[in-house]
Amino acid sequence: MEAQFKKLLKFLNLEEKTSTITGKLIELTVDEGRREWFFNIELTQPLSVKDFALFESRLKNATMIARSCDHVRYQIDYANVDYTNLLDYYHHALKTLTEQRSRFKALTGFEVESEGPQLTMICPKDGSYVENMLFDIKEYLLMIGFDVDFSIRYCDKTPSISERIEKEDHEELEEAERMKPLQQETKHYLQYKGREVNKVSHTIQDIPVSEASLTTFKSMHHKADFTIEASVISVDERKLNNRTTLFTFVLSDETDSIYVKKFVYDKEELVFLRETEPHMHMKVQGSAQYDKFVDEVVLTAVTLERTKHPIQKAERKDEANQRRVELHVHSKMSTLDGIDSIEDYVDTALRFKHRAIALTDHNTVQAFPEFYHATKNKPIKAIYGVEFNLVDESDVAMAWNDYQGTLRDATYTVFDIETTGLAVDSSKIIEISALKIRNHQIVERFNRFVNPHQTLSDFTKKLTGISQKEVDAADDIDVVMKDFKAFFEDTIMVAHNARFDMAHIYENLKALDLYEDDYPTIDTLQIARQLYAKVLKRFNLKAVAKYFKVELKRHHRAEYDTSATADIFNYMLTDLDKQGVKTFEQLARIDRHIKDINIYANAMSKHINVIVKNSVGLKNLFKLVSLANTDYYFKEPLMPKRALDKHREGLLFGSGCMNSRLFEIALNQSEDALLEAAKYYDYLEIQPFEDYMHLKRDMDDVETTIEHVLKKIIRVGEKLNIPVVATSDAHHIEPHAKMFRDIYIQTPVVGGGLHPLERYDDIPSQYFRTTDEMLQAFPFLEKEKVEEIVVTNSLNIADSIEDVEVFKKELYAPTDDFLSQSGVPSVEKKMKNM
């Protein structure tokens, strides 16, 4: 084992330490699936902290040496343990944990006493939160060989936490003044012997990422020389032989990262590079090469420059007089969607001096324990919540409004419209096409263009194929709509995605004073979703037409879409008849008549935010999460509206993001429909204007449309006296972290399928905004209104929420009396017998 340990030291390039670092390699476990190595090491005795830090650092960096290793874990013990240097090891543990989690910085000023394996921390009277943090330090010390007992002694004479914070704030200001000369020097790079790097002309992303792409690059350019500037993330030094030392740097410029290697032969250059620290900036001129040990393209440096001091990245601050509260946050527990931990969000919110923050992960409460510990005894309120996938039963109906009669005897108007946009109250109809069907036969046709009295956009002309000349020569909407109403009277309306088409029809009928009542309607899209889910992956008109072998000549032209929909509908009527669905009423409640139908399984769910208002609400939220992930799990957790209604007590419902039901209604339906839908929520959400701009792929004049929709939501909130709140819908903390979310979005989601944003080339940066950043996010609103939705309403909602005890201090194990009611034998008696 000693021989294996010496091999380990050689592997870690620590041959020169064989006299001071002695021990045994008890076990090396390699998990090939996880690409993880576990070292079980027994050292002869505790090392000096300096030697141990070097040994531990090399052990952690084994991933840079071993091609098959991505992660390293280790357990270190001692043949002869003593606690002489325990205090030094405590400070080493604290330093290591502080680098991983900034909250441990709060312990750095506390006095610690050491006696044998006992450590006693002297805390101020308001330092009770320290107890939880000591568990992590104890665990770390145990991992590196010290089984330590911690105790806390509270001392009135020790400055309180608030006094320390005030003192540190003052010292921070003084330090900022002292650092001004250094900050002015940040652009100045140090050179080794005047070896200057030429003009920086590349980014890390310009460098090929694979061996194949590097070969292609070299064949085109005859070489692969690059000059980059980036920040140092880590530094590793390795002695190759008596003459040569290899430095390996990890550099990052926030768009990408790369290994940079520098072979050093000169002792003076060795000293120069040894002074490199993380966060220094570095200019590198070198050649890209494929490195088989790290299985990546690395940059082998010819010339290096570095700054004299580490350059800390400027942190965003919230300097508003009155700060907002964020009510919509996704941590990394929102699978393949959120980037940062909730602890990091809380640290940021504390730095912003926000007084509350809400956690609303997708369909889960997995981050609740971390959220609880991150906010415990901190000057910030934890608001617990979940974003569910809502299924409103009325939205999945195949047929709605009343019709008495059989499907076989009914007369149908199968129709489609083309419009200048999606928004029902701002776009205009430019084409209506319809077929009247009786007994599966076409008995009458209707095809008309409509003059919108506006220039068609390139987007609309390209999508529909309709020319400006065709609409300019057409009748106005009042003439066409009057004729169309006469055409469809006393029939059942049929369309693919009928709610969209009927919303435009109703809006125009009302505007022209032609509206009398809602009409019986059938949606072929919902029939496809419910009846043909086992054979179809998509349910758009093109996919359904392909399944039924129906010709669809020119998609997005009303005339051709109508013809295809009519043929599809005739096939559907035949299939419905075979399955015993004979009447309109049976079709409207099809789940009662066909056993295999589950109206939730293939529904198009929409987001809704649910946050806890009090302890009753917490219990109800846990019930809802359980239901969504068990009874209503179909490819993903779903939340039926009726389940929400049943467990609503103690909860607040927020309308959610752009994937919500409310936003879809605001975009595609009338203000009356929006008024009715908004009544369900306790607060209405809107997100920053720029977060919607990727929708330009789906709509014409996206800026005008989104401005119109957001104003409509605000207007409805005012009419109903429901607060409208601006939320970040934060999926990461910093703006640039969007690049990491890009990777998640391209990854298949659990249960199959892709992220909804996958089809967009430029996804929004949904980051955690400061108050000023949010105030600037709605340039089309008056200042007073922005202040209301950003600050006033968010604070009012946060203040209305009670402090909830999420984790009880005592256990609630079931008693024998409770278990006996379910026929379970006595656990107590069984334990005694055992």
Helices and strands as residue ranges (DSSP letters): H 2-11, G 15-17, E 23-31, E 36-43, H 49-60, H 62-65, E 71-78, H 86-100, G 102-107, E 111-115, E 118-123, H 130-143, E 149-154, H 161-184, E 189-191, G 204-206, H 211-221, E 225-239, E 245-252, E 257-264, H 267-274, E 281-291, E 296-307, H 342-352, E 356-362, H 368-375, E 381-391, G 393-396, E 399-400, E 411-419, E 429-438, E 441-449, H 458-464, H 468-472, H 477-488, E 492-495, H 498-511, E 521-523, H 524-531, H 541-547, H 558-578, H 584-588, G 590-592, E 606-612, H 615-629, E 639-640, H 641-646, E 651-654, H 661-668, H 671-678, E 684-686, G 689-697, H 702-720, E 724-726, G 735-737, H 738-745, H 771-775, H 783-787, I 788-792, H 793-800, H 816-820, H 827-833
